[in-house]
């Protein structure tokens, strides 16, 4: 029996990194299912790539003064290759608002709001940007594991090994696709719990059980496929490979 993909409780929850939002706006976003995290220290342009890489956040929102913030997205896009949505909030400047907004969009931003933003409008913009962002990730990723070719279709939520579809439960599918979004990165147990189970409280040992089931399902198609997800001692798990083919349409 083939199981279809089912989302977990956190599937409707966004997680964003924010700088400069007021408590009222953060509270509204929280009520709308958008978790707005903030670093303990102000983030600089040099800090942002480390924070925004690895698909930990669905978007970055920051408030700024003056004109410098209008150009923040460009190096994140061109130098660091980040595709996470970036939304800015700023005061009116010397230039007309349409000019400021156009500049921000031209520099790689996704939306710009006048300060203070309407929380409902900001929440709607965040969700729209996340939909566009995730749509850009709905590609086929192909991994070579020994003599096994593992194809993950993030749009159809299916996994194939050497052309044969793998039958596995929804949790195992969710686990595999969670790892596929950040190949080569060690995912801690807490990250796995947050990303796959969300607000559902489960014992950490549950992760090991489902990893075992995932490997068993892959091995059933080819012995080498079971090495797709590797255990990192005292760290967590890692999909310790880079895709051999990235962003294949269809």
Beta strands, then each sheet from edge to edge (+ up, - down):
strand 1: 14-19
strand 2: 34-37
strand 3: 59-64
strand 4: 85-90
strand 5: 111-114
strand 6: 140-145
strand 7: 148-153
strand 8: 158-161
strand 9: 164-165
strand 10: 230-232
strand 11: 236-238
strand 12: 245-248
sheet 1: 2+ 1+ 3+ 4+ 5+
sheet 2: 9+ 8- 7+ 6- 12+
sheet 3: 10+ 11-
end
